[in-house]
Amino acid sequence: MLLKTRRARLRPGEAGAGNFGGQRRVPGLRREELALLAGVSVDYYTRLEQGRARNVSADVLDAVAGALGLDADERAYL
């Protein structure tokens, strides 16, 4: 739930994602934008967000945490 909640709070301009795709149906970053910022596939990020990814590397977690701007406590929670 942490990943989805933080993604919804982050605006594209704050994350350096621009405004891809024009009009938004919901606030925050799209999964596609976050996956691009973190350097992972959309499918892999979706599995992470849903808790279905296994054996996730520290590098991937660090990239996602960085893209979301997580603080130390939130990073530890991941």
VOPAGU-2260 file (C-alpha; in pm, 1 decimal, decimal comma):
REM VOPAGU-2260
SITE   aa  ch    i         X         Y         Z
SITE  MET   A    0       0,0       0,0       0,0
SITE  LEU   A    1     293,3     234,7      67,7
SITE  LEU   A    2     403,3     243,4    -295,8
SITE  LYS   A    3      55,7     316,6    -429,1
SITE  THR   A    4     -10,9     585,7    -167,3
SITE  ARG   A    5     320,7     761,8    -226,8
SITE  ARG   A    6     277,7     740,1    -605,3
SITE  ALA   A    7     -64,9     905,1    -576,8
SITE  ARG   A    8      80,3    1193,8    -373,8
SITE  LEU   A    9     367,1    1269,7    -609,5
SITE  ARG   A   10     300,2    1513,0    -892,8
SITE  PRO   A   11     475,0    1456,8   -1226,6
SITE  GLY   A   12     654,5    1791,4   -1210,7
SITE  GLU   A   13     789,1    1713,2    -862,8
SITE  ALA   A   14     929,5    1383,3    -985,4
SITE  GLY   A   15    1078,3    1522,1   -1305,5
SITE  ALA   A   16     838,1    1318,9   -1519,2
SITE  GLY   A   17     682,2    1604,5   -1715,9
SITE  ASN   A   18     317,7    1573,3   -1812,5
SITE  PHE   A   19     308,0    1265,1   -2032,7
SITE  GLY   A   20     -27,0    1179,8   -2183,5
SITE  GLY   A   21    -209,6    1505,3   -2113,7
SITE  GLN   A   22    -525,9    1495,1   -1902,1
SITE  ARG   A   23    -516,5    1279,4   -1588,4
SITE  ARG   A   24    -803,5    1078,2   -1445,0
SITE  VAL   A   25    -640,1    1058,0   -1103,0
SITE  PRO   A   26    -379,4    1272,1    -927,2
SITE  GLY   A   27     -21,6    1161,4    -892,3
SITE  LEU   A   28     213,3     963,5   -1110,0
SITE  ARG   A   29      97,1     686,7   -1337,8
SITE  ARG   A   30     258,5     347,0   -1293,0
SITE  GLU   A   31     419,5     390,4   -1633,3
SITE  GLU   A   32     584,5     715,9   -1526,4
SITE  LEU   A   33     715,8     574,7   -1201,8
SITE  ALA   A   34     849,6     263,0   -1372,9
SITE  LEU   A   35    1032,9     484,8   -1622,7
SITE  LEU   A   36    1182,8     698,0   -1344,5
SITE  ALA   A   37    1291,6     387,7   -1151,3
SITE  GLY   A   38    1429,3     209,9   -1458,1
SITE  VAL   A   39    1206,2     -96,9   -1432,8
SITE  SER   A   40     931,0    -235,9   -1653,3
SITE  VAL   A   41     571,2    -137,1   -1590,3
SITE  ASP   A   42     483,3    -502,9   -1530,4
SITE  TYR   A   43     758,9    -539,1   -1270,1
SITE  TYR   A   44     661,6    -217,3   -1092,6
SITE  THR   A   45     297,1    -328,8   -1089,4
SITE  ARG   A   46     398,0    -657,6    -926,2
SITE  LEU   A   47     604,0    -464,4    -669,0
SITE  GLU   A   48     313,3    -235,0    -589,1
SITE  GLN   A   49      76,4    -529,5    -552,8
SITE  GLY   A   50     320,5    -725,6    -335,5
SITE  ARG   A   51     360,8   -1003,1    -593,0
SITE  ALA   A   52     731,4    -952,6    -677,1
SITE  ARG   A   53     975,7   -1194,3    -517,5
SITE  ASN   A   54    1348,5   -1163,7    -443,8
SITE  VAL   A   55    1358,1    -794,2    -528,9
SITE  SER   A   56    1713,2    -662,9    -539,6
SITE  ALA   A   57    1831,4    -381,4    -315,7
SITE  ASP   A   58    1916,9    -181,1    -629,2
SITE  VAL   A   59    1558,1    -199,2    -755,7
SITE  LEU   A   60    1416,7    -105,3    -415,9
SITE  ASP   A   61    1659,9     185,7    -397,5
SITE  ALA   A   62    1561,5     304,8    -746,3
SITE  VAL   A   63    1189,6     290,1    -664,5
SITE  ALA   A   64    1244,1     460,1    -328,4
SITE  GLY   A   65    1445,3     733,3    -498,6
SITE  ALA   A   66    1182,1     788,1    -766,8
SITE  LEU   A   67     915,2     819,3    -497,3
SITE  GLY   A   68    1127,6    1039,4    -271,9
SITE  LEU   A   69    1089,0     805,5      24,9
SITE  ASP   A   70    1250,3     901,7     354,8
SITE  ALA   A   71    1471,4     668,3     560,3
SITE  ASP   A   72    1181,9     517,2     757,3
SITE  GLU   A   73     979,1     451,6     442,9
SITE  ARG   A   74    1281,9     295,3     272,5
SITE  ALA   A   75    1333,2      66,0     570,9
SITE  TYR   A   76     967,7     -38,9     548,7
SITE  LEU   A   77    1019,8    -155,9     190,4
